Amino acid sequence: MSKYAFKAITAANIMSVGLKGKNCAVVLSQKKVPRAQSEAAEFRYKYGYEMPADALAKRLANISQVYTQRAMMRPYGVATTLIALDEEYGPQLFKCDPAGYFVGYKGVAAGPKQQEALNHLEKKLRNKDAAPGSWEDVVELAITTLSTVLSMDFKKTEIEIGIVGGPRADGKEGTEPRFRTLTEEEIDERLQAIAEKD
């Protein structure tokens, strides 16, 4: 039954890419799933501190795994990519699959062209612990990976980019340790920077 859940990931025809940089982590997608937000909020309410990324990945994987064991439940057809900025370990990137398996990555992809994206990331991240450069460079690598494997150029309204360890939302100096979504203007700046490099 779980093999159909894996097929559902590619059938949705939605790609996502996640990257871990030295000081940030980025996830780029065409859509997002709010399940992780509710789990993290419940944890914070119960224990009084933010849920570590590895604990959230394990929790989501356990939920998915339960759905593969019961005949009356249909497994989720969702691959979840999680990013976080851990105080002890720095940027974190995890992927949970419908079978309940989760693991940390330095670069990951999900969707119909997953293997092509992974090959592209493997070439870019070979012999590196994380994507090199600033948060801008990491975001640009995520965009170019998705753009390359899908053979298309994006407009600022066609993609969503989530980041931890990126610029502060209020425009002040420093980095934002919490998750936030880049604005369309910030996405457009990165798209323009990519176009200028080409």
Stockholm file with secondary structure:
# STOCKHOLM 1.0

chainA/1-198         MSKYAFKAITAANIMSVGLKGKNCAVVLSQKKVPRAQSEAAEFRYKYGYEMPADALAKRLANISQVYTQRAMMRPYGVATTLIALDEEYGPQLFKCDPAGYFVGYKGVAAGPKQQEALNHLEKKLRNKDAAPGSWEDVVELAITTLSTVLSMDFKKTEIEIGIVGGPRADGKEGTEPRFRTLTEEEIDERLQAIAEKD
#=GR chainA/1-198 SS CHHHHHHHHHHTTCCEEEEEBSSCEEEEESCCCTHHHHHHHHHHHHHSSCCCHHHHHHHHHHHHHHHHHCTTSCCCCCCEEEEEEETTTEEEEEEECTTSCEEECSEEEESTTHHHHHHHHHHHHTTCSSBCSCHHHHHHHHHHHHHHHHTCCCCTTSCEEEEESEECTTCCSSEECSCEECCHHHHHHHHHHHHHHC
#=GC SS_cons         CHHHHHHHHHHTTCCEEEEEBSSCEEEEESCCCTHHHHHHHHHHHHHSSCCCHHHHHHHHHHHHHHHHHCTTSCCCCCCEEEEEEETTTEEEEEEECTTSCEEECSEEEESTTHHHHHHHHHHHHTTCSSBCSCHHHHHHHHHHHHHHHHTCCCCTTSCEEEEESEECTTCCSSEECSCEECCHHHHHHHHHHHHHHC
//
